[in-house]
Amino acid sequence: MTEDGVSRRELLKKVGMGGAVLLGGTVLGRVTTDQARATGGGDEYSPGSVDLDNTVVGDDVLGAVYGRGNGMPPGLESDALDAHTFPPEYDNKPDGTVRDVEIVVEERLLEVAGGVYFDAWTYNGTVPAPIIRVTKGDLVRIRFKNRTGHSHNLHFHGAHRPEHDGWEPIPPGGETTYEIEAGPVGLHPYHCHTAPLAEHVARGLYGMMIVDPPGGRAPAQEVALLLSGFSNDEIGRNGVVAWNGVAGFYDAHPIKVVKDEPVRVYVVNMLEYEPLASFHLHAETFDVYPAGMGETPTFRDDTIALTQGQRAMIEFTLPHYGRYMFHPHQHWLADSGSMGWFAAI
């Protein structure tokens, strides 16, 4: 919480929507001359001085440099992906809390890039599915409803009893209930496991579950990034690649974090048909917790490789005002819509 009672999450959301928030004598969103030059403002050219907020796909400056073959659908506001970008906060409920979750499989037509529409199979109407956050030892009870004309199911990574592993297909119109004891502590994807598995994942049936240790983790600004692709006859296999389901969103709307304060990012790779993807952060390095497990980081890097279904929790601070690019280091994936920015404010 800030001194005036505004939570860090609400502060960042206000700034992300273009608001100017006064904190400790500094107006966030209106920076000094040096800060403005670092983040793309000011009257003189300096490194990073391109006005990324007002540069559109195809502009000579950025389009020629980064490709940006897929841009964000027009008109999306900066808070459009908040439910996928910012995980639910840790709620410190008692040990063994029962978490009731409803997951409904629905078919939706989604605009995943500017002018690119995709016939998606979804959990609860979105791609990716909602972020589930629980604490180790909680009983997670998922009521699963299939409202499509195809068989589907729900499989969680992590550890649980095999009879609730979610590999058995649930027929059209069917329902079932899965019960798993949350664990281990870490970051675990969930997805459909009905044959043909590749198609069911590629059509959009995936999400992430964060399992916290009892008492939670150290405070940090938390972000979730799930990488996936979209394929059809018009755009080809993985013709659109996106973080959190919308190509170019974090290029148009950088993720704003507070300079010199810890950032924790939950990164998941659900990109089907590609054996390897990655996450690369420009101008800074990060601590890596593979699968979000362990009390201490395993190593420090600026790039991590992620096979299909692999994930990591990373932590860093950004020591300077400005824009820090992130993207897969398979550059054609970045050019297909998965280049974005953190903006240190």
N, C-alpha and C positions, 0 to 999 in steps of 0.2 A: 504493500500500500504506500502511496505517496503521502506527504504530510497533510494534504487536504482531504484524505480519505478516498481518493480515486485509485482504483486498483491498477496495477501495471498493465493488465490485459485491456482494461477499458481505455487507458491512456493511449496505448498503441493503436487501438481500433479508431480512436478519434483522430489521431494523427494520420492513420492510413486513409481516412475518408476526407483528408484535406483540411481538417480542423487545426487551429493553432491553440495549443494548450500551454498555459504558463506553469512552469515548474522550476522552483528554486531560482527565480529571477530570469530564466531563459525561456523565450517563446519557442517551443518545439514546432517545427513547420516553417518558422521564419528564422533562418540562421544568420550568423554574422557573415561578413564578406568572405573570410577564409573558408568558413564552413560551406558557404554557398558555392564557391568555386569547386570545392571537393565533391559536392553532390550534384553539380550540373547547373548551378546558378551563377550570378555575377555577370559583369559586362565584358570581362577580358577572358580570352582563352587560357585554359590551363588543363593539365591532364584530368580527364573525367568531366570536362565542361559541357559535353553534349547534354541537352535537355531531354532526358529519356522519358519523362512523364508525358511530353508533348510530341514525341517522335513516333510516327506510325509505320507499320510494315510497308516496305517499299521505298522509304526515304533514302536518298542517295547516301547519306552519312552512314547509317547503321545497316541498312539493307545490304550494301556492298561489302561491309566488313564481316557481318555475322551470318549472312544468308537469310535467316529468319523465314524459312519457307512457309511456315504456318503461324499466323497471328491469332490473337484472341478474337472471339466473336465480338462485333461492335456493341457498345453500350453496356458492357458488364461493369458494374461499380467495383470499387476497390474492396468492398466487404463481401462480394458475391461468394467467395470460397472460404469465408471465415470458419465455417463448421468443419472444413477439411484441413485448413491451415493451422488452426490453434486447437490443440486437444482439450477435451474437458479437463477442468482442474481436479487435482487430487482432493478427495472429499473427506478423508480421515474417518471413515465409518468403522464401527467395531469389527474385530476379527470375526471371520466367518459370515459376513453379511451375505444375504441372498440377493443376487442381482438379476432381476427379471428383464429380459430383452426380447423384443418382438422383431423378427426378420421376415419380410414379405418379398417374394420374388415377383417382379413386375417387368413388363417390357415397356421401354420408353424410346422415343426418338430424341436424341440429344445433339445439340450443336457443340462439337468438340474442338472446332477451330472456325475461323471466320468463313462462313459459307459451306462448311463441311458438316454434314449430318450423318449420324450413326445410329443404326438400329441396335440398341443396347438391351442386354439382359441385366437387370439391376437388383440389388438388395435395397429395399426401401426407397426406390426411385432415383438413386444417385449412383454415379461412378466417380470415384470409389464409393464404397458403402460407408455408413457412419463409423466413426472411431468409437470403439468400446474401451472404456477404462475401468479397471478393477484393481483389487489388491490381492496379493498372494494369499491363498486359502479361502477366498470368497467362493461361494457356490454360484456359478453363472448358469442360469436357467434360460435357454433360448427357445421360444416358441416359434417354430418355422412354418411358414405358409407358402405354398407354391401356387401362384395365381397366373400361371402361364400354360401354354399348350405343350410344354416339354418337361421331361423329368429333370429335377435339380436336387441339390443337397447343400450341406454346409459343413466344411472340414476346418478345424482349427489346428494350427501348428502349436507346439508346446507339448506338455505331458498331461495325459488324462486317461480315463478308463477306455479300453478299446471298443466297448459296446456303444460309446457315444462319439466315435471318431468321425462319423459323418460321411462315410464312403457309400452307404446304401442309397440308391436313388429314391426320391420321393416323387410319385407320379403327379401329373397335372391335376390341380385341385386338392392335392393331398396336404396333410399337416403332420408334424411330429414335434417332439420336444427333446432337446439335447440338454444334458446336465453335465457340466465339467467343473472340477475344482481348479480355480485359477492358479497357474504356475507353469514353469518356474518364473521368477521375477525376470522381466525382459520385455521384448517387443516381438509380437507373434502375428503373422498374417493369418487371415482366414479367407477361404475361397470355395467355390463349387468344385466337387470332385466327381462329377458325373461324366461318363464317356460320351463323346470324345472330349477328354479333359482340356486339351489345348483350346478347342473352340469355346468351351464354357468359360474359361478364364479370359480369353481374348475378347469375348463379348461383354465383359464388364463385371463379372461376379467375384469381387474381391474387396477386402478391407484390411484394417489393422486393429489389433487389440494390444493395449499397453497394460502390463501387469506391474504394479508398483510394489516395492517392499513395504511391510508394515511401518507406518510412520512417514512414508513418502520419501522422496529424494530431496536433495538440497535445492533451495530456491533457484530458479532460472527462468529466462524467457523461453517458452517452449513452442516449437514449430513441428508440424508433421508434413512430410513430403513422400508421396507414393508415386512411383514412376510406372507408367503403363503406355500401351500403344493401341491404336485403332486401325482396323483393316477392313476394306471392302473392295469391290471390283473397280470402283472409281479411283480410289487413292492408292490401291495396292496394299501389300503387307506392311503393316506398321507405317503407313503413309503419314500418320499423325502420331507424334509421341509427346506425352504431356506429364507434368507433375499435377497430381490431384485432379485429373480429368479434363483440363482445359488447356489447350496449347497456347503458349505465349502469355499466359496470365501474369506470371511473375516477372516477365519482361515489361509488360505494361504497368503492373502494379507491384513494385519491389516490396519485399517483406521488411518492414521497418522494425528495427531493434535498437535498444539504447546502447550507445557507445560505452565501452569499458564494463558492461554488465554481462554476466554469463548467459550464454545461449545454449539451449539443448535442442537438438534436432533428431526426430525419429524418422529414419530413412528406410523405405521398403521398396524393393524391386519386384513388380508384378508384370514386367514386360514379357509377354509370351512371344515365342518364335525366335527370340534372340538368346543365344547361350550365355552372353555376358553383357552387363551394363556397368555403370560406375557413377560415382558422385565426386565431383571435383569442385573445390572452393578456391577462388582466386585470392591472392594477396594475404592469406592467413592459413594457419594449420589448425588441426583439431585433434582432440583425444577421441579414441575409438573404443567403443564397447560392442564387440560383435554380438548380434542378436539382442543387444541391450542388457546383456548378462554381465555379472561380475561387479564387485564393489570398487574396483580400480580399473583404469583404462588398460587395454592390452598393448596399444601402441599409439603413436602420434604420426599424422600424415596430412597431406592436403588432397589426396585422392584415395578412394577405396573402391575395389572391385566387388561387384555384387552379381552372383548368379541368380537364376530364376527362383523367386521365393526367398532369397537371402535378404537380410536386413541388418541395420546397425543403429546404435544410438551414438551420436557424436556431440561433443561439447567444445565450445570455444568462446572467446571474447573478441570483439572487434575494437582495436585500440585507436582508430582514426575515423573522423567523420568521412563519409563517402559511400560509394557503391562498390560492393563486393560481388562479382559475378559467380554464379554456380551453374553447373551443367554436367551431363555425362561426358566422359572424356572420349567416347566414341562420337566424333564430331558430327557425323551425319544424324545421330539421334538429337543432338542439340539443335541442329539446323531444322529438324522436323517439328520443333515446337517446345523443347525442354530446356531452353536457356532462360535463366532468371537472375534476380539480384536480391541480395540483402542490402538494405540501406541503414547505415549506422547514423543515428541522430543524437 
